[in-house]
Amino acid sequence: MDNLLEKYKLIGYHTTELEMDKMEFSKRLRKVVDEGSTGAIGNPFEAFSSSENDFIGKVTSEGFEIRRRRKMFEPNFSMAYVTGKFVQNRDCLTITSKIHGIGKSLKIFIIAITGFYLLFAIMILLVSTANSDFPFYMALFLIPHAALMFWIPFFMARYAVRRMKKELEREFHYLAR
């Protein structure tokens, strides 16, 4: 499954090398990350929080799992989350990150929307065979509508992966200063 998601750029990888100690970097990262769930429905009231931190998640001395904090009236709502590991090689800290564009709640949405369209297609077939006066153009409306409902989250997830890569690069180099 991951190979398919990588092929369509819904999962991205990012590697950063910094001249810094692993423990110091994890301590600095903990300061800019609020403890919380990386799930999309984790805290529905987090947009009303007064915290200055941009990220929510969990940071340990071995790795992290973070996502962007939702803010009020933010037009670029992102469900992407990042998991990463720290590896210390002498003076160099290597941070390997895996960026997931499709969150856990988006997977549930895709499964639900697939079930809805299958059920709707079966209902159209049953009604059209039982009733000869049924307008067949209703079935043709289903195809472009389903395409839009699947492609919009697809492109949003791809954009979220690209954007998160840039934000991680900027944030990690800022923390290393």
FENQUI-V771945 format. One record per backbone hydrogen bond with DSSP energy under -0.5 kcal/mol. NH is the residue of the N-H (numbers start at 1). CO is the residue of the C=O. If there is no record, write none. Layout:
NH;CO
NH;CO
This chain:
5;1
6;2
7;3
8;4
9;6
10;5
11;5
12;99
14;97
16;95
18;93
20;18
25;21
26;22
27;23
28;24
29;25
30;26
31;27
32;28
32;29
33;29
33;30
34;55
36;57
42;39
46;43
48;45
49;46
55;32
56;67
57;34
58;65
60;63
64;84
65;58
66;82
67;56
68;80
69;54
72;47
74;71
75;73
77;75
81;100
82;66
83;98
84;64
85;96
86;62
87;94
89;87
89;92
90;88
92;89
93;18
94;87
94;92
95;16
95;93
96;85
96;94
97;14
97;95
98;83
99;12
100;81
100;98
101;10
101;99
102;10
103;101
107;103
108;104
109;105
110;106
111;107
112;108
113;109
114;110
115;111
116;112
117;113
118;114
119;115
120;116
121;117
122;118
123;119
124;120
125;121
126;122
127;123
128;124
129;125
130;126
131;127
132;130
134;131
138;135
139;136
140;136
141;137
142;138
143;139
144;140
145;141
146;142
147;143
148;144
149;145
150;146
151;147
152;148
154;150
155;151
156;152
157;153
158;154
159;155
160;156
161;157
162;158
163;159
164;160
165;161
166;162
167;163
168;164
169;165
170;166
171;167
172;168
173;169
174;170
175;171
176;172
177;173
177;174
